[in-house]
Amino acid sequence: CDVGLATYQLYEMLSSKQQFVALVAEGCSIVTVPIAKTTPHFEMLLFNFLSTSPSLYNRALNPLYYPLLPAETTLNYARVEIFEDLGWKDAVIIMESEELFNLVSNHLIALMNNRTINYEIIVISVDVNSTM
């Protein structure tokens, strides 16, 4: 999940004499989001089967991005249904401080507010620049 390296490799590829019409990416959302914003400038399609960040599913921002799996927010409807089916009235949501990662939690919170499910939020700090 190295954004700098991925961007460098994309521009190296684009500066070659070959013509590309599409990328098939399997990178994490941290890498896929900036690449998805770049590829329209080169009229290049981007197919991805691993990144699930909800921000990628905004067609206005990423018109040439084609996900090959559903956004994580679609699972929130099932989560809320499970809470209701099991009679759970309270939940704890652990969300990351990085905006890219908290879109799913924010969507879940909105659904819980509509269904009157109580929740407590625990925010953890994430360093997206650290390497594992």
C-alpha positions in Angstrom: 0.0 0.0 0.0 2.6 2.5 -1.1 0.9 5.4 -2.9 4.2 7.0 -4.0 5.5 3.9 -5.5 2.2 3.1 -7.3 1.9 6.6 -8.7 5.5 6.5 -9.8 5.0 3.1 -11.6 1.8 4.4 -13.2 3.6 7.4 -14.7 6.5 5.2 -15.8 4.1 2.9 -17.6 2.3 5.9 -19.2 5.6 7.4 -20.4 6.5 4.2 -22.3 5.7 4.0 -26.0 3.0 1.4 -25.4 -0.6 2.6 -25.4 -2.8 1.4 -22.6 -6.6 1.5 -22.4 -7.2 -0.2 -19.0 -5.6 -1.1 -15.8 -6.5 -4.1 -13.7 -5.5 -3.3 -10.1 -5.6 -5.3 -7.0 -4.2 -2.7 -4.7 -5.6 -1.5 -1.4 -7.9 1.5 -1.2 -5.1 3.8 -0.1 -3.4 3.3 -3.5 -6.5 2.8 -5.6 -8.2 6.1 -4.7 -5.5 8.4 -6.1 -5.0 6.1 -9.1 -8.7 6.2 -9.8 -8.6 10.0 -9.8 -5.7 10.0 -12.2 -6.8 7.5 -14.9 -9.6 9.7 -16.4 -6.9 12.2 -17.4 -5.4 9.5 -19.6 -8.8 8.1 -20.7 -7.9 4.8 -19.1 -10.3 2.4 -17.5 -9.5 1.0 -14.0 -10.8 -2.4 -12.9 -10.3 -3.4 -9.3 -11.3 -6.4 -7.3 -9.9 -5.7 -3.9 -10.5 -2.0 -3.0 -13.8 -1.4 -1.2 -13.6 2.3 -0.1 -17.0 3.9 -0.6 -15.3 7.0 -2.1 -14.4 4.9 -5.1 -18.0 4.3 -5.9 -18.7 8.0 -6.6 -19.1 8.0 -10.4 -18.8 11.8 -10.6 -15.3 11.6 -9.1 -14.2 8.3 -10.6 -16.0 7.9 -14.0 -13.7 5.3 -15.3 -13.4 3.1 -12.2 -15.1 -0.3 -12.4 -15.2 -2.2 -9.1 -15.6 -5.9 -9.3 -17.1 -6.3 -5.8 -19.7 -4.3 -3.9 -18.8 -1.3 -1.7 -18.5 -2.0 2.1 -21.5 0.3 2.8 -23.8 -2.3 1.2 -23.0 -4.6 4.1 -24.3 -2.0 6.6 -27.9 -2.8 5.7 -27.3 -6.4 6.7 -25.5 -5.3 9.9 -28.5 -3.2 10.9 -30.9 -6.0 10.1 -28.9 -8.5 12.2 -29.0 -6.0 15.1 -32.8 -5.8 14.8 -33.3 -9.5 14.3 -31.3 -10.3 17.4 -33.0 -7.5 19.4 -29.7 -5.6 20.0 -30.3 -2.0 21.0 -26.7 -1.0 21.7 -23.5 -1.2 19.6 -19.9 0.0 19.8 -18.4 1.2 16.5 -14.6 1.3 16.3 -13.6 3.6 13.5 -10.3 4.9 12.2 -9.4 8.5 12.2 -8.4 8.6 8.5 -11.3 9.9 6.4 -10.7 7.2 3.8 -11.5 4.5 6.3 -14.4 6.0 8.2 -16.9 6.4 5.4 -18.4 3.0 6.1 -18.7 3.7 9.8 -20.4 7.1 9.1 -22.9 5.3 6.8 -23.6 2.7 9.5 -24.1 5.5 12.1 -26.7 7.1 9.8 -28.5 3.8 9.4 -28.5 3.3 13.2 -29.9 6.8 13.7 -32.8 5.9 11.4 -33.5 2.7 13.3 -32.9 4.1 16.8 -30.0 1.8 17.6 -27.8 3.3 20.3 -24.1 3.3 19.7 -20.8 4.4 21.2 -17.9 5.4 18.9 -14.3 4.6 19.6 -11.9 6.4 17.3 -8.4 5.0 16.7 -5.6 6.9 15.1 -4.0 5.4 12.1 -0.8 6.4 10.4 -1.4 5.6 6.7 2.3 6.5 6.0 3.7 3.8 8.2 4.9 0.5 6.7 4.3 -2.9 8.2 
